[in-house]
């Protein structure tokens, strides 16, 4: 079974189990905080926990970055040179689960999923190399968080939802205006190709004229 399918099945099943437990067990946990988070109510303990676990995750990713990159792009070759593809996949899924659970308390499930997916999708439209993609994705996430928090403050609206909307706006702009992969960029490239082809044909015809 593919990893994205397995993650989807396990994630939604455990989330549903959590909802059932909350509905049956007296608790001060609010469903709205689970879904949308409580960014402005983050405590110092939450910040320390996020910083510690975030530093641990970043350290593992930096130390094993070459192995993880090779696993992502060529799993067969990684296995051929002696890397444990199964072990690396398990470590990567553990780091993903750790990051999700840590951020869930503050950001909520919707914002966590958006932070995992939208910045990477935006960076993929804007860059062609993997290293730059990581930098652009991180910058996009930080920028959307800052802009979203300020907009939610001045507009008196939900902070988590505003951050997600800012990320969605970034993705929409990249999807439309990216130089190589954007919709408008591809249309312009298609229009230039016939013109360039006709110019090449004209030049070849002129060369044949005695």
Backbone as a chain_set.jsonl record, in Angstrom:
{"seq": "XXXXXXXXXXXXXXXXXXXXXXXXXXXXXXXXXXXXXXXXXXXXXXXXXXXXXXXXXXXXXXXXXXXXXXXXXXXXXXXXXXXXXXXXXXXXXXXXXXXXXXXXXXXXXXXXXXXXXXXXXXXXXXXXXXXXXXXXXXXXXXXXXXXXXXXXXXXXXXXXXXXXXXXXXXXXXXXXXXXXXXXXXXXXXXXXXXXXXXXXXXXXXXXXXX", "coords": {"N": [[0.848, -1.197, 0.0], [0.494, 2.23, -0.802], [2.296, 5.012, 0.69], [0.931, 7.469, 1.074], [-1.714, 6.64, 0.956], [-1.834, 4.88, 3.152], [-1.254, 6.672, 5.239], [-3.47, 8.357, 5.036], [-5.585, 6.6, 5.693], [-4.924, 5.68, 8.315], [-4.662, 8.121, 9.675], [-7.203, 9.439, 9.452], [-8.794, 7.487, 10.652], [-7.815, 7.311, 13.311], [-8.272, 9.933, 14.06], [-11.062, 10.021, 13.966], [-11.547, 8.168, 16.021], [-10.568, 9.632, 18.171], [-12.448, 11.719, 18.249], [-14.736, 10.279, 18.973], [-13.986, 9.376, 21.537], [-13.728, 11.827, 22.877], [-16.367, 12.679, 22.811], [-17.546, 10.848, 24.509], [-16.182, 10.902, 26.891], [-15.834, 12.92, 29.732], [-14.334, 16.021, 29.347], [-12.175, 18.904, 29.109], [-11.386, 19.601, 26.645], [-11.891, 21.249, 23.621], [-13.697, 20.818, 20.637], [-13.48, 22.672, 18.592], [-10.976, 23.842, 19.001], [-9.376, 21.687, 18.399], [-9.845, 21.36, 15.682], [-9.319, 23.929, 14.508], [-7.335, 25.039, 16.015], [-5.542, 27.131, 18.412], [-3.984, 29.614, 18.073], [-3.349, 32.182, 19.07], [-3.571, 31.731, 21.746], [-1.362, 30.368, 22.649], [0.72, 28.821, 24.969], [3.643, 29.297, 27.098], [4.772, 26.867, 27.718], [3.881, 25.267, 25.597], [5.283, 26.494, 23.506], [7.947, 25.926, 24.206], [7.907, 23.142, 24.034], [7.336, 22.797, 21.29], [9.609, 24.017, 20.164], [11.711, 22.368, 21.114], [11.072, 19.749, 20.125], [10.885, 20.424, 17.454], [13.521, 21.212, 16.908], [14.8, 18.757, 17.308], [13.639, 17.216, 15.231], [14.476, 18.706, 12.978], [17.246, 18.387, 13.225], [17.624, 15.618, 12.798], [16.687, 15.433, 10.164], [18.552, 17.049, 8.824], [20.943, 15.682, 9.277], [20.501, 13.216, 8.034], [19.854, 13.988, 5.455], [20.764, 13.515, 2.822], [20.332, 10.777, 2.498], [17.534, 10.644, 2.827], [16.722, 12.214, 0.659], [17.65, 10.688, -1.524], [16.122, 8.408, -1.086], [13.569, 9.436, -1.582], [13.629, 10.043, -4.318], [14.763, 7.897, -5.713], [14.172, 4.996, -4.834], [14.872, 2.351, -5.369], [17.598, 2.458, -6.124], [18.651, 3.424, -3.739], [18.25, 1.214, -2.084], [19.948, -0.529, -3.414], [22.554, 0.428, -2.948], [22.869, -0.177, -0.342], [21.369, 1.115, 1.624], [18.819, 1.156, 4.105], [15.785, 1.053, 3.04], [13.275, 0.589, 4.115], [13.685, 1.151, 6.84], [14.454, 3.889, 6.729], [12.115, 4.982, 5.673], [10.364, 4.443, 7.766], [11.49, 6.029, 9.802], [11.136, 8.562, 8.66], [8.332, 8.714, 8.533], [7.8, 8.599, 11.261], [8.937, 11.03, 12.106], [7.268, 12.774, 10.729], [4.802, 12.17, 11.936], [5.428, 12.93, 14.568], [5.872, 15.681, 14.266], [3.319, 16.476, 13.421], [1.635, 15.779, 15.599], [2.784, 17.337, 17.607], [2.392, 19.969, 16.673], [-0.328, 20.002, 16.518], [-1.646, 20.667, 18.883], [-1.508, 23.411, 19.065], [-1.962, 24.531, 16.498], [-4.081, 23.166, 15.288], [-5.958, 20.738, 13.385], [-6.639, 21.36, 10.718], [-4.968, 23.513, 9.979], [-2.478, 22.321, 10.355], [-2.401, 20.307, 8.372], [-2.57, 21.983, 6.135], [-0.161, 23.417, 6.388], [1.638, 21.385, 5.93], [1.204, 20.675, 3.284], [0.523, 22.826, 1.394], [2.695, 24.857, 1.271], [4.834, 23.317, 0.165], [3.68, 22.531, -2.282], [3.4, 25.029, -3.478], [6.096, 25.848, -3.684], [7.033, 23.92, -5.447], [5.965, 24.738, -7.852], [7.405, 27.031, -8.341], [10.144, 26.561, -8.389], [12.927, 24.555, -9.616], [14.865, 22.922, -8.587], [15.658, 20.719, -5.87], [16.807, 21.639, -3.466], [16.39, 24.461, -3.503], [13.655, 24.34, -3.511], [13.032, 23.477, -0.914], [13.862, 25.725, 0.541], [12.202, 27.773, -0.478], [9.684, 26.727, 0.192], [9.796, 26.734, 3.016], [10.119, 29.504, 3.472], [7.724, 30.426, 2.384], [5.847, 29.298, 4.156], [6.524, 30.58, 6.586], [6.133, 33.275, 5.907], [3.383, 33.319, 5.255], [2.321, 32.655, 7.734], [3.052, 34.862, 9.352], [1.821, 37.035, 7.959], [-0.827, 36.131, 8.008], [-1.423, 36.096, 10.776], [-1.273, 38.841, 11.456], [-3.258, 39.893, 9.739], [-5.507, 38.571, 10.734], [-5.624, 39.696, 13.239], [-6.092, 42.457, 12.766], [-8.438, 42.248, 11.294], [-10.112, 40.914, 12.996], [-10.741, 38.121, 12.883], [-10.73, 34.484, 12.524], [-7.605, 33.12, 13.374], [-6.168, 30.796, 12.495], [-7.627, 30.004, 10.191], [-7.244, 32.291, 8.61], [-4.489, 32.228, 8.122], [-4.324, 29.901, 6.567], [-5.816, 30.747, 4.34], [-4.147, 32.765, 3.366], [-1.95, 31.216, 2.592], [-3.231, 29.711, 0.601], [-3.764, 31.75, -1.219], [-1.147, 32.415, -1.987], [-0.437, 30.028, -3.267], [-2.298, 30.067, -5.384], [-1.448, 32.324, -6.831], [1.105, 31.48, -7.59], [0.369, 29.279, -9.131], [-0.866, 30.5, -11.257], [0.951, 32.496, -12.22], [3.574, 31.547, -12.247], [6.796, 31.368, -13.808], [7.612, 29.128, -15.442], [5.963, 26.888, -14.849], [3.479, 27.901, -14.375], [0.038, 28.659, -15.263], [-0.427, 30.855, -17.026], [2.198, 31.326, -17.823], [2.809, 28.958, -19.202], [0.968, 29.128, -21.291], [1.921, 31.4, -22.626], [4.393, 30.407, -23.407], [3.61, 28.386, -25.189], [2.505, 29.941, -27.18], [4.727, 31.285, -28.107], [6.26, 29.269, -29.221], [5.148, 28.343, -31.837], [5.668, 30.699, -33.328], [8.466, 30.902, -33.186], [9.056, 28.531, -34.468], [8.086, 29.031, -37.06], [9.792, 31.108, -37.804], [12.227, 29.758, -37.859], [11.718, 28.006, -39.971], [11.416, 29.867, -42.041], [13.979, 30.971, -42.103], [15.427, 28.707, -42.871], [14.349, 28.305, -45.412], [15.182, 30.597, -46.761], [17.937, 30.16, -46.786], [18.08, 28.094, -48.609], [17.527, 29.302, -51.004], [19.001, 30.032, -54.078]], "CA": [[0.0, 0.0, 0.0], [1.285, 3.448, -0.879], [2.401, 5.716, 1.96], [-0.12, 8.472, 1.23], [-2.95, 5.923, 1.265], [-1.743, 4.396, 4.529], [-1.363, 7.823, 6.132], [-4.852, 8.808, 5.022], [-6.435, 5.652, 6.41], [-4.596, 5.701, 9.745], [-4.901, 9.452, 10.227], [-8.641, 9.687, 9.597], [-9.356, 6.526, 11.602], [-7.46, 7.723, 14.665], [-8.96, 11.19, 14.33], [-12.44, 9.66, 14.297], [-11.52, 7.562, 17.354], [-10.425, 10.727, 19.138], [-13.732, 12.412, 18.358], [-15.638, 9.417, 19.738], [-13.552, 9.405, 22.938], [-14.067, 13.133, 23.44], [-17.816, 12.76, 22.985], [-17.983, 9.935, 25.558], [-15.416, 11.12, 28.118], [-15.833, 14.316, 30.164], [-13.04, 16.642, 29.117], [-12.199, 20.329, 28.824], [-10.922, 19.78, 25.279], [-12.936, 21.732, 22.739], [-13.537, 20.339, 19.271], [-13.07, 23.783, 17.727], [-9.534, 23.999, 19.143], [-8.736, 20.584, 17.685], [-9.97, 21.594, 14.245], [-8.761, 25.192, 14.041], [-6.226, 25.456, 16.849], [-5.663, 28.339, 19.234], [-2.651, 30.182, 17.88], [-3.135, 33.333, 19.954], [-3.559, 31.277, 23.131], [-0.227, 29.467, 22.858], [1.409, 29.043, 26.237], [5.105, 29.175, 27.058], [5.076, 25.424, 27.703], [3.689, 24.808, 24.224], [6.382, 27.0, 22.693], [9.153, 25.164, 24.535], [7.736, 21.808, 23.475], [7.475, 22.883, 19.831], [11.001, 24.322, 19.839], [12.552, 21.194, 21.384], [10.782, 18.689, 19.166], [11.237, 20.934, 16.137], [14.973, 21.134, 16.772], [15.139, 17.345, 17.144], [13.249, 16.817, 13.877], [15.363, 19.367, 12.015], [18.582, 17.791, 13.318], [17.594, 14.314, 12.122], [16.545, 15.67, 8.73], [19.806, 17.581, 8.293], [21.979, 14.646, 9.327], [20.178, 12.168, 7.06], [19.187, 14.628, 4.317], [21.14, 12.856, 1.566], [19.645, 9.484, 2.441], [16.114, 10.886, 2.612], [16.542, 12.695, -0.707], [17.803, 9.547, -2.416], [14.948, 7.549, -0.895], [12.394, 10.056, -2.2], [13.709, 10.098, -5.772], [15.15, 6.616, -6.314], [14.141, 4.02, -3.743], [15.583, 1.14, -5.784], [19.036, 2.713, -6.041], [18.994, 3.515, -2.315], [18.346, -0.16, -1.585], [21.09, -1.174, -4.063], [23.817, 0.853, -2.331], [22.937, -0.655, 1.034], [20.529, 1.844, 2.567], [17.601, 0.479, 4.517], [14.652, 1.862, 2.599], [12.183, 0.419, 5.076], [14.03, 1.886, 8.056], [14.383, 5.328, 6.466], [10.702, 5.332, 5.539], [9.774, 4.436, 9.106], [11.973, 7.222, 10.509], [10.499, 9.731, 8.066], [6.94, 8.736, 8.975], [7.808, 8.945, 12.687], [9.167, 12.475, 12.204], [6.045, 13.428, 10.274], [3.801, 12.01, 12.995], [5.855, 13.739, 15.712], [5.613, 17.075, 13.923], [1.87, 16.695, 13.37], [1.076, 15.717, 16.952], [3.281, 18.485, 18.358], [1.762, 21.201, 16.201], [-1.786, 19.892, 16.576], [-2.17, 21.314, 20.075], [-1.566, 24.859, 18.868], [-2.415, 24.949, 15.173], [-5.3, 22.508, 14.854], [-5.746, 19.755, 12.338], [-6.742, 21.961, 9.385], [-3.77, 24.299, 9.717], [-1.335, 21.407, 10.254], [-2.43, 19.717, 7.033], [-2.247, 23.037, 5.176], [1.263, 23.716, 6.508], [2.404, 20.277, 5.369], [0.95, 20.454, 1.851], [0.47, 23.992, 0.51], [4.002, 25.468, 0.959], [5.579, 22.469, -0.761], [3.068, 22.619, -3.606], [3.749, 26.344, -4.026], [7.512, 25.848, -4.056], [7.218, 23.053, -6.608], [5.618, 25.511, -9.037], [8.307, 28.165, -8.521], [11.546, 26.171, -8.487], [13.198, 23.323, -10.341], [15.815, 22.117, -7.827], [15.103, 20.289, -4.587], [17.305, 22.51, -2.404], [15.642, 25.712, -3.546], [12.266, 24.05, -3.167], [12.935, 23.473, 0.541], [13.991, 27.101, 1.029], [10.992, 28.513, -0.855], [8.564, 26.209, 0.98], [9.923, 27.249, 4.385], [9.848, 30.947, 3.447], [6.29, 30.601, 2.146], [5.127, 28.983, 5.391], [6.774, 31.635, 7.58], [5.489, 34.512, 5.449], [1.933, 33.192, 5.385], [1.988, 32.688, 9.158], [3.154, 36.25, 9.825], [0.773, 37.852, 7.33], [-2.112, 35.657, 8.491], [-1.636, 36.533, 12.164], [-1.569, 40.274, 11.465], [-4.562, 40.12, 9.119], [-6.554, 38.117, 11.648], [-5.709, 40.661, 14.342], [-6.744, 43.687, 12.305], [-9.774, 41.956, 10.805], [-10.875, 40.258, 14.059], [-11.24, 36.856, 12.339], [-10.002, 33.317, 13.012], [-6.2, 33.192, 12.986], [-5.788, 29.622, 11.716], [-8.246, 30.079, 8.879], [-6.611, 33.364, 7.844], [-3.183, 31.736, 7.67], [-4.564, 28.969, 5.463], [-6.233, 31.528, 3.182], [-2.944, 33.42, 2.817], [-1.219, 30.172, 1.878], [-3.976, 29.398, -0.614], [-3.545, 32.857, -2.151], [0.2, 32.243, -2.525], [-0.466, 28.929, -4.229], [-3.043, 30.49, -6.571], [-0.588, 33.218, -7.608], [2.155, 30.663, -8.224], [-0.262, 28.43, -10.143], [-1.187, 31.317, -12.426], [1.996, 33.375, -12.74], [4.922, 30.961, -12.233], [7.37, 31.534, -15.148], [7.693, 27.907, -16.236], [4.899, 25.931, -14.576], [2.202, 28.572, -14.206], [-0.891, 28.551, -16.384], [-0.16, 31.927, -17.979], [3.531, 31.118, -18.379], [2.752, 27.882, -20.194], [0.264, 29.628, -22.463], [2.839, 32.267, -23.365], [5.412, 29.559, -24.031], [3.0, 27.717, -26.338], [2.324, 30.912, -28.251], [6.03, 31.625, -28.684], [6.814, 28.14, -29.967], [4.836, 28.384, -33.268], [6.348, 31.823, -33.965], [9.867, 30.529, -33.344], [9.129, 27.476, -35.479], [7.925, 29.651, -38.377], [11.019, 31.851, -38.097], [13.249, 28.781, -38.243], [11.384, 27.527, -41.314], [11.707, 30.938, -42.987], [15.421, 31.062, -42.251], [15.881, 27.558, -43.663], [13.937, 28.516, -46.803], [16.064, 31.631, -47.33], [19.234, 29.55, -47.033], [18.016, 27.238, -49.781], [17.392, 30.11, -52.215], [20.342, 30.234, -54.662]], "C": [[0.882, 1.246, 0.0], [1.224, 4.215, 0.436], [1.273, 6.729, 2.139], [-1.466, 7.829, 1.548], [-2.964, 5.451, 2.714], [-1.899, 5.538, 5.529], [-2.81, 8.311, 6.194], [-5.771, 7.906, 5.822], [-6.193, 5.743, 7.916], [-4.976, 7.032, 10.373], [-6.387, 9.696, 10.455], [-9.278, 8.735, 10.603], [-9.062, 6.937, 13.039], [-8.117, 9.054, 15.031], [-10.419, 10.928, 14.701], [-12.526, 9.021, 15.677], [-11.389, 8.626, 18.432], [-11.723, 11.486, 19.337], [-14.733, 11.603, 19.183], [-15.273, 9.453, 21.217], [-13.904, 10.729, 23.6], [-15.566, 13.239, 23.702], [-18.309, 11.893, 24.137], [-17.312, 10.202, 26.897], [-15.478, 12.592, 28.498], [-14.433, 14.911, 30.037], [-13.233, 18.125, 28.853], [-11.694, 20.625, 27.411], [-12.092, 20.176, 24.391], [-12.653, 21.275, 21.319], [-13.061, 21.451, 18.345], [-11.568, 24.012, 17.811], [-8.791, 22.882, 18.42], [-8.748, 20.842, 16.181], [-9.184, 22.81, 13.788], [-7.608, 25.696, 14.896], [-6.541, 26.708, 17.655], [-4.307, 29.041, 19.228], [-2.377, 31.304, 18.867], [-3.126, 32.942, 21.422], [-2.426, 30.328, 23.445], [0.499, 29.82, 24.15], [2.914, 28.893, 26.064], [5.522, 27.71, 27.035], [4.926, 24.848, 26.302], [4.835, 25.255, 23.328], [7.669, 26.217, 22.946], [9.076, 23.765, 23.943], [7.923, 21.809, 21.959], [8.926, 23.132, 19.441], [11.899, 23.098, 20.029], [12.324, 20.095, 20.35], [11.087, 19.131, 17.738], [12.736, 20.881, 15.893], [15.43, 19.695, 16.583], [14.82, 16.86, 15.726], [14.173, 17.419, 12.829], [16.761, 18.753, 12.04], [18.64, 16.448, 12.599], [17.508, 14.494, 10.608], [17.838, 16.185, 8.11], [20.892, 16.509, 8.253], [21.749, 13.599, 8.242], [19.569, 12.732, 5.778], [19.523, 13.942, 2.994], [20.416, 11.522, 1.414], [18.158, 9.667, 2.165], [15.84, 11.367, 1.184], [16.647, 11.553, -1.709], [16.609, 8.599, -2.299], [13.73, 8.116, -1.607], [12.423, 9.954, -3.715], [14.046, 8.756, -6.413], [15.278, 5.577, -5.211], [14.933, 2.765, -4.098], [17.089, 1.313, -5.671], [19.493, 2.82, -4.59], [19.141, 2.125, -1.705], [19.581, -0.854, -2.161], [22.399, -0.817, -3.378], [23.881, 0.527, -0.846], [22.12, 0.105, 2.052], [19.266, 1.045, 2.883], [16.407, 1.363, 4.168], [13.492, 1.774, 3.582], [12.449, 1.209, 6.351], [13.941, 3.387, 7.869], [12.939, 5.788, 6.322], [10.021, 5.395, 6.905], [10.204, 5.672, 9.902], [11.29, 8.476, 9.978], [9.034, 9.841, 8.496], [6.835, 9.077, 10.464], [8.02, 10.443, 12.884], [7.928, 13.254, 11.772], [4.954, 13.346, 11.339], [4.14, 12.871, 14.211], [5.567, 15.213, 15.462], [4.122, 17.381, 13.954], [1.266, 16.743, 14.762], [1.522, 16.924, 17.776], [2.569, 19.765, 17.972], [0.25, 21.189, 16.353], [-2.364, 20.642, 17.764], [-2.37, 22.81, 19.865], [-2.26, 25.246, 17.577], [-3.755, 24.353, 14.78], [-5.064, 21.673, 13.611], [-5.764, 20.375, 10.945], [-5.473, 22.72, 9.037], [-2.538, 23.412, 9.596], [-1.269, 20.787, 8.862], [-2.06, 20.759, 5.979], [-0.758, 23.361, 5.196], [2.125, 22.612, 5.902], [2.306, 20.221, 3.847], [1.165, 21.717, 1.016], [1.84, 24.628, 0.263], [4.838, 24.636, -0.004], [5.02, 22.521, -2.172], [3.378, 23.96, -4.267], [5.19, 26.378, -4.499], [7.771, 24.996, -5.288], [6.892, 23.782, -7.905], [6.648, 26.589, -9.352], [9.757, 27.769, -8.761], [11.681, 24.843, -9.225], [14.164, 22.411, -9.587], [15.262, 21.848, -6.434], [15.549, 21.198, -3.445], [16.564, 23.835, -2.345], [14.179, 25.501, -3.163], [12.073, 24.044, -1.65], [12.978, 24.889, 1.112], [12.717, 27.888, 0.74], [9.792, 28.041, -0.04], [8.604, 26.737, 2.412], [9.602, 28.738, 4.44], [8.367, 31.221, 3.233], [5.481, 30.337, 3.406], [5.292, 30.08, 6.43], [6.051, 32.918, 7.195], [3.979, 34.442, 5.618], [1.505, 33.227, 6.849], [2.013, 34.12, 9.692], [2.028, 37.112, 9.265], [-0.602, 37.434, 7.852], [-2.424, 36.107, 9.901], [-2.001, 38.012, 12.211], [-2.928, 40.577, 10.842], [-5.702, 39.679, 10.035], [-6.73, 39.079, 12.819], [-6.474, 41.911, 13.911], [-8.161, 43.423, 11.812], [-10.676, 41.283, 11.814], [-11.55, 38.989, 13.54], [-10.356, 35.725, 12.864], [-8.57, 33.321, 12.479], [-5.801, 32.021, 12.099], [-6.348, 29.66, 10.311], [-7.619, 31.157, 8.006], [-5.254, 32.935, 7.311], [-3.347, 30.794, 6.486], [-4.986, 29.721, 4.205], [-5.054, 32.265, 2.544], [-2.1, 32.406, 2.05], [-1.909, 29.803, 0.569], [-3.809, 30.495, -1.662], [-2.156, 32.781, -2.779], [0.23, 31.129, -3.575], [-1.186, 29.338, -5.513], [-2.2, 31.411, -7.446], [0.518, 32.442, -8.306], [1.568, 29.805, -9.333], [-0.565, 29.217, -11.42], [0.036, 31.959, -13.058], [3.407, 32.794, -12.671], [5.502, 30.977, -13.641], [7.309, 30.28, -16.008], [6.48, 26.996, -16.071], [3.535, 26.567, -14.373], [1.337, 28.477, -15.455], [-0.587, 29.603, -17.443], [1.221, 31.777, -18.612], [3.554, 30.033, -19.436], [2.014, 28.314, -21.457], [1.167, 30.527, -23.3], [3.914, 31.455, -24.068], [4.858, 28.837, -25.255], [2.799, 28.672, -27.502], [3.651, 31.276, -28.905], [6.583, 30.498, -29.534], [6.427, 28.149, -31.437], [5.545, 29.518, -33.997], [7.811, 31.487, -34.206], [10.026, 29.457, -34.413], [8.995, 28.061, -36.884], [9.171, 30.44, -38.763], [12.139, 30.909, -38.528], [12.992, 28.259, -39.655], [11.697, 28.593, -42.362], [13.206, 31.074, -43.221], [15.982, 29.916, -43.087], [15.516, 27.719, -45.135], [14.827, 29.533, -47.486], [17.445, 31.051, -47.652], [19.228, 28.677, -48.274], [17.939, 28.025, -51.093], [18.781, 30.369, -52.811], [20.624, 31.718, -54.881]], "O": [[1.886, 1.309, 0.709], [0.263, 4.104, 1.197], [0.714, 6.843, 3.23], [-2.265, 8.382, 2.304], [-3.963, 5.596, 3.418], [-2.586, 5.397, 6.54], [-3.317, 8.637, 7.268], [-6.64, 8.388, 6.55], [-7.136, 5.866, 8.698], [-5.542, 7.074, 11.466], [-6.785, 10.116, 11.542], [-10.196, 9.12, 11.326], [-9.952, 6.915, 13.889], [-8.476, 9.272, 16.188], [-10.949, 11.534, 15.633], [-13.463, 9.293, 16.428], [-12.024, 8.535, 19.482], [-12.064, 11.858, 20.46], [-15.482, 12.158, 19.987], [-16.159, 9.549, 22.067], [-14.33, 10.754, 24.755], [-15.985, 13.823, 24.702], [-19.374, 12.159, 24.693], [-17.817, 9.774, 27.935], [-15.197, 13.444, 27.655], [-13.466, 14.36, 30.564], [-14.304, 18.558, 28.43], [-11.589, 21.79, 27.027], [-13.143, 19.535, 24.4], [-11.516, 21.334, 20.851], [-12.312, 21.189, 17.404], [-10.94, 24.343, 16.805], [-7.702, 23.1, 17.889], [-7.764, 20.569, 15.492], [-8.462, 22.744, 12.793], [-6.965, 26.684, 14.539], [-7.639, 27.261, 17.59], [-3.588, 29.061, 20.228], [-1.29, 31.372, 19.441], [-2.715, 33.739, 22.266], [-2.51, 29.558, 24.402], [0.846, 30.977, 24.386], [3.396, 28.429, 25.031], [6.516, 27.355, 26.4], [5.744, 24.038, 25.868], [5.306, 24.489, 22.488], [8.394, 25.885, 22.008], [10.063, 23.257, 23.411], [8.588, 20.93, 21.41], [9.424, 22.527, 18.492], [12.756, 22.825, 19.188], [13.277, 19.574, 19.77], [11.498, 18.321, 16.908], [13.176, 20.543, 14.794], [16.338, 19.428, 15.796], [15.631, 16.178, 15.099], [14.605, 16.732, 11.903], [17.394, 18.612, 10.994], [19.595, 16.17, 11.873], [18.18, 13.787, 9.857], [18.185, 15.802, 6.993], [21.669, 16.442, 7.301], [22.698, 13.146, 7.603], [18.84, 12.024, 5.084], [18.653, 13.804, 2.135], [19.944, 11.183, 0.328], [17.58, 8.933, 1.364], [14.846, 10.975, 0.574], [15.839, 11.453, -2.633], [16.143, 8.054, -3.3], [12.94, 7.363, -2.177], [11.377, 9.796, -4.345], [13.65, 8.504, -7.551], [16.375, 5.316, -4.717], [15.59, 2.179, -3.237], [17.784, 0.422, -5.181], [20.583, 2.367, -4.242], [20.045, 1.885, -0.906], [20.199, -1.675, -1.483], [23.272, -1.674, -3.24], [24.833, 0.908, -0.165], [22.166, -0.22, 3.238], [18.724, 0.35, 2.025], [16.066, 2.293, 4.899], [12.812, 2.766, 3.845], [11.55, 1.86, 6.883], [13.421, 4.094, 8.733], [12.579, 6.865, 6.796], [9.209, 6.283, 7.167], [9.39, 6.287, 10.59], [10.907, 9.353, 10.753], [8.551, 10.935, 8.788], [5.9, 9.759, 10.884], [7.366, 11.06, 13.725], [7.581, 14.269, 12.376], [4.267, 14.33, 11.611], [3.252, 13.471, 14.817], [5.073, 15.912, 16.347], [3.71, 18.426, 14.456], [0.479, 17.637, 15.075], [0.739, 17.473, 18.55], [2.186, 20.556, 18.834], [-0.387, 22.241, 16.32], [-3.458, 21.197, 17.669], [-3.293, 23.404, 20.422], [-3.058, 26.183, 17.555], [-4.498, 24.967, 14.015], [-4.096, 21.878, 12.879], [-4.99, 19.967, 10.079], [-4.954, 22.591, 7.928], [-1.639, 23.717, 8.812], [-0.205, 20.748, 8.246], [-1.325, 20.459, 5.038], [-0.154, 23.558, 4.142], [3.223, 22.88, 5.413], [3.24, 19.763, 3.189], [1.909, 21.687, 0.035], [2.14, 24.925, -0.893], [5.484, 25.187, -0.895], [5.773, 22.551, -3.145], [3.594, 24.022, -5.477], [5.48, 26.877, -5.587], [8.645, 25.322, -6.092], [7.475, 23.482, -8.947], [6.759, 27.021, -10.5], [10.528, 28.57, -9.289], [10.71, 24.116, -9.431], [14.269, 21.231, -9.921], [14.497, 22.644, -5.89], [14.759, 21.498, -2.55], [16.158, 24.282, -1.273], [13.549, 26.374, -2.567], [11.065, 24.547, -1.153], [12.239, 25.22, 2.039], [12.21, 28.591, 1.614], [8.969, 28.856, 0.378], [7.577, 27.138, 2.96], [8.898, 29.191, 5.343], [7.812, 32.143, 3.831], [4.533, 31.066, 3.699], [4.325, 30.471, 7.084], [5.434, 33.571, 8.037], [3.362, 35.403, 6.076], [0.447, 33.767, 7.174], [1.098, 34.537, 10.402], [1.361, 37.832, 10.008], [-1.451, 38.287, 8.109], [-3.563, 36.464, 10.201], [-2.928, 38.401, 12.92], [-3.67, 41.418, 11.35], [-6.739, 40.339, 10.103], [-7.837, 39.259, 13.328], [-7.386, 42.364, 14.603], [-9.011, 44.309, 11.907], [-11.864, 41.089, 11.555], [-12.751, 38.79, 13.72], [-9.366, 35.965, 13.556], [-8.347, 33.502, 11.282], [-5.167, 32.219, 11.063], [-5.637, 29.382, 9.346], [-7.475, 30.971, 6.798], [-4.908, 33.246, 6.171], [-2.598, 30.876, 5.513], [-4.555, 29.366, 3.107], [-4.977, 32.374, 1.32], [-1.592, 32.713, 0.972], [-1.249, 29.606, -0.452], [-3.723, 30.207, -2.856], [-1.999, 33.05, -3.97], [0.842, 31.273, -4.633], [-0.739, 28.997, -6.608], [-2.229, 31.296, -8.672], [0.835, 32.705, -9.466], [2.203, 29.621, -10.372], [-0.526, 28.67, -12.523], [0.165, 31.977, -14.282], [4.362, 33.493, -13.011], [4.797, 30.639, -14.592], [6.984, 30.365, -17.193], [6.018, 26.397, -17.042], [2.539, 25.861, -14.215], [1.834, 28.245, -16.557], [-0.498, 29.282, -18.628], [1.4, 32.065, -19.795], [4.237, 30.165, -20.452], [2.383, 27.918, -22.562], [1.182, 30.433, -24.527], [4.304, 31.772, -25.192], [5.56, 28.691, -26.255], [2.904, 28.28, -28.664], [3.704, 31.545, -30.106], [7.315, 30.758, -30.488], [7.319, 27.973, -32.267], [5.979, 29.35, -35.136], [8.345, 31.746, -35.285], [10.997, 29.46, -35.17], [9.703, 27.642, -37.8], [9.565, 30.44, -39.929], [12.903, 31.216, -39.443], [13.924, 28.088, -40.44], [12.186, 28.273, -43.446], [13.662, 31.262, -44.349], [16.885, 30.109, -43.901], [16.282, 27.318, -46.012], [15.191, 29.366, -48.65], [18.051, 31.404, -48.664], [20.26, 28.529, -48.93], [18.244, 27.493, -52.16], [19.656, 30.879, -52.111], [21.698, 32.078, -55.361]]}, "num_chains": 1, "name": "protein.A"}
